[in-house]
Amino acid sequence: MPDWNYAVTVTRAAQPERYEIYTATLQKRLPRFRMPLASDDRDTVLDLQSAFARCYDQGNFAARIDYKTDPAVTLADDDRKWLDDLLRQAKLR
């Protein structure tokens, strides 16, 4: 598998031993993936990036997060630089 920071694993009731894995890195868009519904329904596509963005906006997280400080988690050097550049471009640092 490629390098990843986030992974979504989907299993289906009809084949619980089979996994579909969708990955993303911090610097890339969160994935779209097929979400199984009822056994007689077609899968729907869930756009995780859009869902995350909507929750972020509606939850007013921009006002709750201090972007001037580094995150509590340890980041690789290239991810930390990318994040710092992104926040500076957005005028949050």
Order of alpha helices (4+ residues) and beta strands (2+ residues): beta-beta-beta-beta-alpha-alpha-alpha
